[in-house]
Amino acid sequence: MSSYGDSGSLLVDLKDRALGMLFAGSATHSYYNPMLEVTNAFQLGV
């Protein structure tokens, strides 16, 4: 799902709703922080 340099990318669903932010990946796995955790960490109050 991800490639080198994709860290920080916004993940969206088919309706363009934010799901999370990508933070790591390998040839077989991608990891992301859920959007609620991202907004809480930055105190965005969304």
CNS distance restraints for C-alpha pairs under 8 A (distance, minus, plus):
assign (resid   1 and name CA) (resid  29 and name CA) 7.53 0.50 0.50
assign (resid   1 and name CA) (resid  30 and name CA) 6.39 0.50 0.50
assign (resid   2 and name CA) (resid   6 and name CA) 6.22 0.50 0.50
assign (resid   2 and name CA) (resid  25 and name CA) 6.30 0.50 0.50
assign (resid   2 and name CA) (resid  26 and name CA) 7.76 0.50 0.50
assign (resid   2 and name CA) (resid  30 and name CA) 6.22 0.50 0.50
assign (resid   3 and name CA) (resid  25 and name CA) 7.17 0.50 0.50
assign (resid   3 and name CA) (resid  26 and name CA) 7.74 0.50 0.50
assign (resid   4 and name CA) (resid  25 and name CA) 7.87 0.50 0.50
assign (resid   6 and name CA) (resid  22 and name CA) 7.10 0.50 0.50
assign (resid   6 and name CA) (resid  23 and name CA) 7.90 0.50 0.50
assign (resid   7 and name CA) (resid  21 and name CA) 7.77 0.50 0.50
assign (resid   7 and name CA) (resid  22 and name CA) 5.23 0.50 0.50
assign (resid   7 and name CA) (resid  23 and name CA) 4.69 0.50 0.50
assign (resid   7 and name CA) (resid  24 and name CA) 6.07 0.50 0.50
assign (resid   8 and name CA) (resid  21 and name CA) 5.65 0.50 0.50
assign (resid   8 and name CA) (resid  22 and name CA) 5.21 0.50 0.50
assign (resid   8 and name CA) (resid  23 and name CA) 5.83 0.50 0.50
assign (resid   9 and name CA) (resid  21 and name CA) 5.60 0.50 0.50
assign (resid   9 and name CA) (resid  22 and name CA) 5.33 0.50 0.50
assign (resid   9 and name CA) (resid  23 and name CA) 7.88 0.50 0.50
assign (resid  10 and name CA) (resid  18 and name CA) 6.86 0.50 0.50
assign (resid  10 and name CA) (resid  19 and name CA) 7.54 0.50 0.50
assign (resid  10 and name CA) (resid  20 and name CA) 5.98 0.50 0.50
assign (resid  10 and name CA) (resid  21 and name CA) 4.74 0.50 0.50
assign (resid  10 and name CA) (resid  22 and name CA) 6.49 0.50 0.50
assign (resid  11 and name CA) (resid  18 and name CA) 5.95 0.50 0.50
assign (resid  11 and name CA) (resid  19 and name CA) 5.37 0.50 0.50
assign (resid  11 and name CA) (resid  20 and name CA) 5.20 0.50 0.50
assign (resid  11 and name CA) (resid  21 and name CA) 5.82 0.50 0.50
assign (resid  11 and name CA) (resid  22 and name CA) 6.84 0.50 0.50
assign (resid  12 and name CA) (resid  16 and name CA) 5.12 0.50 0.50
assign (resid  12 and name CA) (resid  17 and name CA) 5.16 0.50 0.50
assign (resid  12 and name CA) (resid  18 and name CA) 4.48 0.50 0.50
assign (resid  12 and name CA) (resid  19 and name CA) 5.19 0.50 0.50
assign (resid  12 and name CA) (resid  20 and name CA) 7.26 0.50 0.50
assign (resid  13 and name CA) (resid  17 and name CA) 5.46 0.50 0.50
assign (resid  13 and name CA) (resid  18 and name CA) 6.75 0.50 0.50
assign (resid  13 and name CA) (resid  19 and name CA) 6.67 0.50 0.50
assign (resid  18 and name CA) (resid  35 and name CA) 6.54 0.50 0.50
assign (resid  19 and name CA) (resid  34 and name CA) 6.00 0.50 0.50
assign (resid  19 and name CA) (resid  35 and name CA) 5.30 0.50 0.50
assign (resid  20 and name CA) (resid  32 and name CA) 6.08 0.50 0.50
assign (resid  20 and name CA) (resid  33 and name CA) 5.33 0.50 0.50
assign (resid  20 and name CA) (resid  34 and name CA) 4.23 0.50 0.50
assign (resid  20 and name CA) (resid  35 and name CA) 4.00 0.50 0.50
assign (resid  20 and name CA) (resid  36 and name CA) 7.67 0.50 0.50
assign (resid  20 and name CA) (resid  38 and name CA) 7.22 0.50 0.50
assign (resid  21 and name CA) (resid  32 and name CA) 5.24 0.50 0.50
assign (resid  21 and name CA) (resid  33 and name CA) 5.32 0.50 0.50
assign (resid  21 and name CA) (resid  34 and name CA) 6.68 0.50 0.50
assign (resid  21 and name CA) (resid  35 and name CA) 6.60 0.50 0.50
assign (resid  21 and name CA) (resid  38 and name CA) 7.29 0.50 0.50
assign (resid  22 and name CA) (resid  30 and name CA) 7.44 0.50 0.50
assign (resid  22 and name CA) (resid  31 and name CA) 5.95 0.50 0.50
assign (resid  22 and name CA) (resid  32 and name CA) 4.09 0.50 0.50
assign (resid  22 and name CA) (resid  33 and name CA) 6.47 0.50 0.50
assign (resid  23 and name CA) (resid  31 and name CA) 5.94 0.50 0.50
assign (resid  23 and name CA) (resid  32 and name CA) 5.26 0.50 0.50
assign (resid  23 and name CA) (resid  33 and name CA) 7.09 0.50 0.50
assign (resid  24 and name CA) (resid  30 and name CA) 5.93 0.50 0.50
assign (resid  24 and name CA) (resid  31 and name CA) 5.16 0.50 0.50
assign (resid  24 and name CA) (resid  32 and name CA) 6.90 0.50 0.50
assign (resid  25 and name CA) (resid  29 and name CA) 5.48 0.50 0.50
assign (resid  25 and name CA) (resid  30 and name CA) 4.08 0.50 0.50
assign (resid  25 and name CA) (resid  31 and name CA) 5.86 0.50 0.50
assign (resid  26 and name CA) (resid  30 and name CA) 6.34 0.50 0.50
assign (resid  33 and name CA) (resid  37 and name CA) 6.46 0.50 0.50
assign (resid  33 and name CA) (resid  38 and name CA) 6.55 0.50 0.50
assign (resid  34 and name CA) (resid  38 and name CA) 6.50 0.50 0.50
assign (resid  35 and name CA) (resid  39 and name CA) 6.14 0.50 0.50
assign (resid  36 and name CA) (resid  40 and name CA) 6.08 0.50 0.50
assign (resid  37 and name CA) (resid  41 and name CA) 6.02 0.50 0.50
assign (resid  38 and name CA) (resid  42 and name CA) 6.37 0.50 0.50
assign (resid  39 and name CA) (resid  43 and name CA) 5.86 0.50 0.50
assign (resid  39 and name CA) (resid  44 and name CA) 5.09 0.50 0.50
assign (resid  39 and name CA) (resid  45 and name CA) 6.63 0.50 0.50
assign (resid  39 and name CA) (resid  46 and name CA) 6.55 0.50 0.50
assign (resid  40 and name CA) (resid  44 and name CA) 6.32 0.50 0.50
assign (resid  40 and name CA) (resid  45 and name CA) 6.79 0.50 0.50
